[in-house]
Amino acid sequence: MLDFLISPAMAGAVGGAAPSGPSMMDFAFPVVLLVLFYFMLIRPQSKRAKEHRTMQEGLAKGDEVVTDGGLMGKIINVGDNAITVQLADNLEVKVRRESINSVLPKGTLKQL
């Protein structure tokens, strides 16, 4: 099973046959694992991170958002690092730009 890491013992070899060197299959398995790892884990995660970054850069006044803590509100002021979110009529909270999790479709807060 782990022959690609440890070469099997050649105890019963008759005729003095020398053990062969590593074959191409010994190197193919780890390469296939790395390629599979890249396409199943690294690439989708970097794609999601890029989409999240573009969403955060596109935040504007009037957007309805959800924070990482689950608070839903409407953006009333956008700064470089902080965004002011109105959670209720007389309740405004300043949050970091990075803590905005998603943007809701317009009118979602009125339906709730």
N, C-alpha and C positions, 0 to 999 in steps of 0.2 A: 504494500500500500504506500509506504513512504520510500519507495525505491528511488525517487528523484532526488532525495536528500542524502541517502546513504546507499552506496552501491552494495548489492547483495554479495555474500561470500561465495567464492568459487571453490568450495571444498571438494566437490566430487568431479572436478575436471580431469578427464583422462587424456593422455597424450601430450600433456604439457602445454595446452592451449593458453595463450596469454589472454587475460581479461581485456575486453575492448574498452576504449575510452568512452567518455560521455557522448550520448547520441543527441540528436536534435530534439527528441521528445523530452529529454531532461530539462531543456531550456524553454520549451514551448509552454509547458504547464504554468510556470510562474508568470510568463509574459501574458498568457491568456487571462490569468487571474487579475493582473494589473489593468489590462484593458477593460475587463468586465467591471472592476471596481471603479474605474474612471467613468464609464458610461452609466452606471447605475447609481453612484453616490456623488461624486465630485461635480460632474457636469450639471445635473439637475439642481444641486444646492447653489452653485454659482449663478445659474439662471434665475432662481428665486431671489437671490440676494440682489441681483441687478434690477429686477422688476421692483423690488421693495425700495431700492435707492431712487429709482426714477419716480416712483409714487411719492416719496417724501420730498423730492425736489419740486414736484408739481403741485404741492399743497397751496391753496389759495383761500382768501377770505370768503366765507359762505359755504365752504365744504363741510359736510357732515362726516365725522370721523369716529373711530373707535381707538382708544388707547390700549397699551399693553395690559393695563389693570382692568380693562373691561368697561371703562367709562365712555359713554356715548355723548357727543355734543357737537356744537357748531363752531367752526373757527371764526373768531371775530378780529384777531390780529395776528399777523405773521411777522416774526422777527428772524434774525440770522440763526440763533440757536434755540429760541423759545417761541412757543405758539400759545396764544391765549384762546382757551376753549370755553364756550358758554354751555354749562351743563343744565342750568335752569334759568328762570327769569332774572333772578338776582344773584346768581352764583357763577363766578368766572374762575377758571383755574389755569395757571401757567404750567405748561408741560414742555419737556424737551422735544425737539423735532424728531429725534430717534425713537421716542416712545409712542409715536402714532403707528398703530398696527395696520389699519385699513381705512379706506374711504368708502362711505356708504352712498348708495344712490340718493339723489335729491328727493326730499320728502319722506324719507324713512323715519325720521324722528317724530313727525306728526302722526304717523300711523301707529306708533307705539303708545 
